[in-house]
């Protein structure tokens, strides 16, 4: 009976709206992932220096993805990476997109071994001036992501018009794609496909998605919880879903597991 109650409590908030960035639910195998700025990128149209771009990474991971109690993913700023081939002007292609790779030829951006952020002026990567950024995992090890590239649109000045808080939100959104998440139709989620001003926290749908891909393990039980772009849009999605909801579910599940253990011990003593 306790197992049944625990299952109901655990599954009830998990009505899935989140999607994945590919068709086989890939993720990083290592749950400790670095996010770095390419050392030779330049971002004049984005309206910031590479040092200012680097300063956006840590708040983007700490304010959003590192705060999920039901996920074991831990992201950190890796500073500046070594130079990536054609990072500023090259074509970003998924490893399976042979048409893109063939067309790009020598200009294709080389595979990376972590999450790399750069600015890029090749308009073909973005599909329109209204697209702020694009992210593609361009290196896989089997079905696991080994590296992903986040490109800020340098063929447009749209990124430069955002507030610092919204720039952090865009970087956090793109990191979501880099770790394996796709878009959602949930307007309260960070992974909603359009920008939302003053995004300050993950929505419950984001939390479910990252917890599914990177579940925190508790007593042996796993907690579950392509190309991606973000477009500019001015609208208010309303209130955000608080972090305590998933934390409370985790606490209740741990409590029920401990009660089950206690019940088994009591039954064993009664039978002795």
PyMOL commands that set and color helices and strands:
alter all, ss='L'
color gray80, all
select helices_A, chain A and resi 2-12+50-62+65-67+98-107+123-125+158-161+164-178+204-213+244-271
alter helices_A, ss='H'
color red, helices_A
select strands_A, chain A and resi 32-38+74-81+115-120+131-141+144-153+217-218+221-222+228-231
alter strands_A, ss='S'
color yellow, strands_A
deselect
rebuild
show_as cartoon
